[in-house]
Amino acid sequence: MKLEREFRIMKVFNSLLLLLLFSVSSCTLDKTDYEAEIDTVVPVYGEFKETTVLNNGQYKISIGTLNGTFYRGYNELRIKIFNTQSNSEISNADLTFLPIKVNNEGNHSSCPHLYKLEYNTNEKYYSGYAVFTEESNPINWSLYINAKINDQNYSFNKDVEVKEQNNKNLNMTSFVGKDGQQYYIALISPQKPKVSKNDLVAGIYKYNEPTSPEGTFPDPNQFSYSQVTGYTLALDPRMPEPSMGNHSSPNNVDLTQRSDGLYQGIVNYTMTGNWTLNFILYDQNGLIIKGTEVPTDFTPGVEGVKGELHIDILF
């Protein structure tokens, strides 16, 4: 009887153990393939190259970006304009820049961008940015640029290709906040983090609802975006991989706005691998626009919980 009782107990124990193992594997089934991601080579872009040229005969505009490519996410733009007859650079033009995307239904929209470009007198180029929200295909992107030179307006437009961003440290996200506004957060740096404290830089933008009826296409008033002012982006980095237990790290600093309009904080990565940057976005009055706190439980064997506002990175 004693042996039979011990056998039954052992059988129950084994059944519970198998059930536990099945439960853990079920929690991670069809989730992110963290092992494959860690094997991914993280590209780093360090050189500005000419990406595209717009030409109307009398003038041509050269646009440079990192790696000579437009990517989904934040793109710094370095733009030069030349007189094609004298091949001389123009430094006193008023330049406006408007990216437009068209979907399969023919609907037009845009993305966060600097409309009125600024001339950098030291580096001798017009500077701007575009935060492309989607890759080309199935949608199409076109650039519309207007140059006012010697009181005359010259228009340029060209279709361009926007490619997938393979560096997850430059990811972005978009969402509707609790105030009903459309927001965008785009990571800008670091491209390749280190196991230490890193300056984390991001752009935070919102779409400005038109205040007037649509004019002649492309009417910039219908596609207006701006950097948000005086917000705070609270940061809680975690390692969501099941083997990491969703643990965090110490000495992180929330992102606040710099003088150039971008937001900067500190993220402390304690090891390489998959990380999730969980955010809570607060407006100037301290009201939550988007985001939830992440549980502090250590959860080995189970993929970590992510906040409703987050961006995944990898290095």
C-alpha positions in Angstrom: 0.0 0.0 0.0 2.8 2.4 0.9 4.6 1.8 -2.4 1.3 2.2 -4.3 0.6 5.5 -2.5 4.1 6.8 -3.3 3.7 5.8 -6.9 0.4 7.8 -7.1 2.1 10.8 -5.5 5.0 10.6 -7.9 2.6 10.3 -10.8 0.7 13.4 -9.7 4.0 15.3 -9.2 5.1 14.4 -12.7 1.8 15.5 -14.2 2.0 18.9 -12.4 5.6 19.3 -13.6 4.6 18.6 -17.2 1.6 21.0 -16.9 3.9 23.7 -15.6 6.4 23.2 -18.4 3.6 23.3 -21.0 2.2 26.5 -19.4 5.6 28.2 -19.6 6.2 27.1 -23.2 2.6 28.2 -24.1 3.3 31.7 -22.7 6.3 32.1 -25.0 4.9 30.3 -28.0 4.4 32.6 -31.1 6.1 35.4 -29.2 9.1 37.4 -30.3 12.0 35.2 -31.5 14.6 36.7 -29.2 17.3 34.3 -30.1 17.0 35.2 -33.8 17.0 38.9 -33.0 20.2 38.7 -31.0 21.9 37.3 -34.0 20.9 40.3 -36.0 23.7 42.7 -37.1 22.9 46.2 -35.9 23.8 48.6 -38.8 25.4 52.0 -37.9 25.1 54.9 -40.3 27.9 57.5 -40.0 28.1 59.2 -43.3 25.8 61.6 -45.1 25.4 60.9 -48.8 23.3 62.3 -51.6 19.9 60.6 -51.5 18.1 62.2 -54.4 18.2 65.2 -56.7 15.3 67.4 -57.8 15.8 69.4 -61.0 13.6 72.0 -62.8 16.2 73.0 -65.4 17.4 76.3 -63.9 18.0 75.0 -60.4 18.7 71.7 -58.8 18.2 70.6 -55.2 20.4 67.9 -53.7 19.1 66.1 -50.5 21.6 64.2 -48.3 20.7 61.7 -45.5 22.6 59.2 -43.4 23.7 56.3 -45.6 22.1 58.0 -48.6 18.7 56.5 -47.8 15.3 57.6 -46.6 14.3 55.3 -43.8 11.1 54.8 -41.8 11.6 56.9 -38.7 13.6 60.1 -38.1 15.7 61.3 -41.1 18.0 64.3 -40.7 18.1 66.2 -44.0 21.0 68.2 -45.4 19.9 70.1 -48.5 21.8 72.2 -51.1 20.4 74.2 -54.0 22.5 75.0 -57.1 22.1 77.3 -60.1 22.6 74.7 -63.0 24.0 77.3 -65.4 26.8 78.6 -63.1 26.9 75.6 -60.8 27.0 78.0 -57.9 25.3 77.3 -54.6 22.4 79.4 -53.5 22.4 80.4 -49.8 19.7 83.0 -49.7 16.7 81.1 -50.8 13.5 80.6 -48.8 13.0 76.8 -48.9 9.9 74.9 -47.8 9.8 71.1 -47.6 6.6 68.9 -47.7 6.6 65.1 -47.8 3.3 63.6 -49.1 2.2 59.9 -49.1 -0.6 58.4 -51.1 -2.2 55.1 -50.2 -4.0 52.6 -52.5 -7.2 54.5 -52.1 -5.6 57.8 -53.3 -5.8 59.5 -49.9 -3.1 62.0 -49.2 -1.3 62.5 -45.8 2.1 63.5 -44.5 4.4 62.9 -41.6 6.2 65.0 -39.0 8.7 67.3 -40.8 10.2 70.7 -40.8 8.3 72.8 -43.3 10.5 75.9 -43.4 14.1 74.8 -43.8 16.9 76.6 -42.0 20.3 77.5 -43.5 23.4 76.4 -41.6 25.9 79.1 -42.3 28.8 77.2 -40.9 28.2 73.9 -42.8 26.6 75.6 -45.8 23.5 73.6 -46.2 19.8 73.9 -45.4 18.8 71.6 -42.5 15.6 69.9 -41.8 14.0 66.5 -40.9 11.3 64.1 -41.9 9.9 61.3 -39.8 8.6 58.9 -42.4 5.8 56.8 -40.8 5.8 53.9 -43.4 8.0 52.3 -45.9 7.2 52.6 -49.6 5.0 49.9 -51.0 2.1 49.7 -50.9 2.1 53.5 -50.4 4.0 56.1 -52.4 6.0 59.0 -51.0 6.6 62.3 -52.9 8.6 65.4 -51.9 7.3 68.9 -52.7 9.8 71.7 -52.3 9.4 75.3 -53.1 12.3 77.7 -53.4 11.9 81.5 -53.4 14.9 83.0 -55.0 15.2 86.7 -55.8 11.4 87.1 -55.2 10.6 84.3 -57.7 9.1 81.0 -56.7 10.4 77.7 -58.1 8.6 74.4 -57.5 10.1 70.9 -57.4 8.5 67.5 -56.7 9.8 64.0 -57.0 8.7 60.5 -56.0 11.1 58.9 -53.5 11.6 55.5 -51.9 11.4 55.0 -48.1 13.0 51.8 -46.8 12.6 49.7 -43.7 14.8 50.8 -40.7 16.9 47.7 -39.8 18.4 49.4 -36.8 15.9 48.9 -34.0 17.6 51.6 -31.9 16.0 54.0 -34.4 12.5 52.7 -34.1 9.4 54.9 -33.9 5.8 54.7 -32.8 2.6 56.6 -33.4 -0.6 56.8 -31.3 -3.7 58.8 -30.4 -3.3 60.4 -27.0 -6.0 60.8 -24.3 -6.5 64.3 -25.6 -7.5 63.0 -29.0 -4.4 64.3 -30.7 -2.2 62.2 -33.0 1.3 61.8 -31.7 4.6 60.4 -32.9 7.8 59.4 -31.0 10.9 58.7 -33.0 14.3 57.5 -31.5 17.3 59.4 -32.9 20.2 58.2 -30.8 22.2 56.3 -29.8 22.4 54.3 -33.0 24.6 51.7 -31.3 24.2 51.8 -27.5 26.9 50.7 -25.1 26.6 48.6 -21.9 26.5 51.7 -19.7 24.6 54.9 -19.4 23.5 56.3 -22.8 22.1 59.6 -23.8 18.7 58.8 -25.2 17.5 61.3 -27.8 14.0 61.3 -29.3 11.7 63.6 -31.3 8.1 64.0 -30.1 5.6 65.4 -32.5 1.9 65.9 -33.1 -0.4 66.5 -36.0 -2.0 70.0 -36.2 -5.6 69.8 -37.2 -6.3 72.1 -40.2 -8.0 75.4 -39.2 -9.1 76.3 -42.8 -10.6 74.6 -45.8 -8.2 72.8 -48.1 -6.6 75.0 -50.7 -4.5 74.2 -53.8 -2.8 70.8 -53.5 -0.4 70.4 -51.7 -1.8 72.8 -49.2 0.7 72.8 -46.3 -2.0 73.9 -43.8 -3.6 70.5 -44.3 -0.3 68.6 -43.5 1.0 70.6 -40.5 3.1 69.0 -37.7 5.0 70.4 -34.8 7.3 69.4 -32.0 5.5 69.2 -28.7 6.6 71.7 -26.1 7.3 71.3 -22.4 6.3 67.6 -22.2 8.0 64.8 -20.2 8.7 61.3 -21.4 9.0 59.0 -18.4 11.3 56.0 -19.0 11.2 52.5 -17.7 13.6 50.2 -19.7 13.1 46.4 -19.3 14.5 43.2 -20.8 11.3 41.4 -21.8 13.0 38.2 -22.9 11.7 35.2 -20.8 15.1 34.3 -19.6 15.7 37.9 -18.4 12.5 38.1 -16.3 11.6 41.6 -17.5 14.2 43.1 -15.1 15.0 46.9 -15.3 18.1 48.9 -14.6 19.1 51.7 -12.2 20.0 55.4 -12.8 17.7 56.1 -15.8 16.6 59.7 -16.4 13.3 60.7 -18.0 13.4 62.6 -21.3 12.9 66.4 -21.2 13.1 69.0 -24.0 16.4 70.5 -25.1 16.9 74.0 -26.7 16.7 72.5 -30.2 13.3 71.0 -29.5 14.4 67.4 -29.2 14.0 65.3 -26.0 16.9 63.8 -24.1 17.3 61.6 -21.1 19.5 58.7 -20.0 19.0 55.0 -20.4 21.3 52.6 -18.5 21.7 49.3 -20.4 23.3 46.7 -18.1 23.9 44.1 -20.8 23.5 43.7 -24.6 20.3 42.1 -26.0 16.6 42.9 -26.4 15.2 45.8 -24.4 11.9 47.5 -24.3 11.7 51.2 -23.6 8.4 51.6 -21.7 7.2 55.2 -21.7 4.6 57.4 -20.1 4.1 60.8 -21.9 3.0 63.7 -19.7 2.0 67.1 -21.1 3.0 70.5 -19.7 0.5 70.2 -16.9 1.6 66.8 -15.8 -1.4 65.0 -17.3 -0.9 61.6 -18.8 -1.2 61.7 -22.6 -0.4 58.0 -23.1 1.3 55.2 -21.2 0.9 52.8 -18.3 3.3 51.6 -15.5 4.9 48.2 -15.9 4.6 45.6 -13.1 7.8 45.3 -11.1 7.5 41.5 -10.8 10.5 39.4 -11.7 9.1 36.9 -14.2 11.7 34.3 -15.3 10.4 31.9 -18.0 7.6 34.3 -19.1 7.8 37.1 -21.6 7.7 40.4 -19.8 4.7 42.7 -19.7 5.0 45.9 -21.8 3.4 49.2 -21.2 0.8 50.5 -23.6 3.4 53.0 -24.9 6.7 51.4 -25.7 9.4 51.0 -28.3 11.5 47.8 -28.7 15.3 48.2 -29.3 18.2 45.7 -29.8 22.0 46.0 -29.5 
